[in-house]
Amino acid sequence: MRNKIRDLIWGLFAMIICITSLFKGESMTNILGFEINSWIYRSIWFFIAITNLCQYFIRLKTSSEKIKLD
């Protein structure tokens, strides 16, 4: 089972990368030696952020429900 805190950290880290890439204003970005469109780069990081933050909140909700049941 993955850790809740790790999901939160990765989600926040990905959101920071996505937001800072908006302010750079570059049209192309290098990833592993390949040039890709910046919007594709941002959407990849946005997807990573959303999935990790959703998993964090789902795990937070289930752990709080377990506490209420006990």
C-alpha positions as CSV (number, residue, x, y, z in Angstrom):
1,M,0.0,0.0,0.0
2,R,1.3,3.4,-0.9
3,N,1.8,6.2,1.6
4,K,-0.7,9.1,1.9
5,I,2.0,11.6,2.6
6,R,3.9,10.5,-0.5
7,D,0.8,11.1,-2.6
8,L,0.4,14.6,-1.2
9,I,4.0,15.5,-1.7
10,W,4.0,14.2,-5.4
11,G,0.8,16.1,-6.0
12,L,2.0,19.4,-4.7
13,F,5.4,19.0,-6.4
14,A,3.6,18.3,-9.8
15,M,1.3,21.3,-9.3
16,I,4.3,23.6,-8.6
17,I,6.0,22.3,-11.8
18,C,2.9,22.9,-13.8
19,I,2.3,26.4,-12.4
20,T,6.0,27.5,-12.9
21,S,6.0,26.2,-16.4
22,L,3.1,28.6,-17.1
23,F,5.2,31.6,-16.1
24,K,8.2,30.6,-18.1
25,G,6.3,31.0,-21.4
26,E,8.4,28.6,-23.5
27,S,6.8,27.0,-26.5
28,M,8.9,23.8,-26.4
29,T,10.3,21.8,-23.5
30,N,13.1,19.2,-23.4
31,I,12.3,15.9,-21.7
32,L,15.0,13.1,-21.9
33,G,16.5,14.7,-25.0
34,F,13.2,15.1,-26.8
35,E,11.5,18.4,-27.5
36,I,7.8,18.4,-26.8
37,N,5.1,21.1,-26.8
38,S,4.9,22.9,-23.5
39,W,1.1,22.3,-23.3
40,I,1.7,18.5,-23.5
41,Y,4.4,18.9,-20.8
42,R,2.0,20.8,-18.6
43,S,-0.9,18.4,-19.1
44,I,1.4,15.5,-18.1
45,W,2.3,17.2,-14.9
46,F,-1.3,18.3,-14.3
47,F,-2.4,14.7,-14.7
48,I,0.2,13.5,-12.2
49,A,-0.9,16.2,-9.8
50,I,-4.6,15.4,-10.1
51,T,-4.2,11.6,-9.7
52,N,-1.9,11.9,-6.7
53,L,-4.0,14.5,-4.9
54,C,-7.2,12.5,-5.6
55,Q,-5.6,9.4,-4.2
56,Y,-4.5,11.4,-1.1
57,F,-8.0,12.6,-0.4
58,I,-9.5,9.2,-1.0
59,R,-7.1,7.6,1.4
60,L,-7.6,10.4,3.9
61,K,-11.4,9.8,3.7
62,T,-11.2,6.0,4.1
63,S,-8.8,6.3,7.0
64,S,-11.1,8.8,8.8
65,E,-14.1,6.5,8.2
66,K,-12.1,3.6,9.7
67,I,-11.5,5.7,12.8
68,K,-15.2,6.5,13.1
69,L,-16.1,2.8,12.8
70,D,-13.7,1.8,15.6
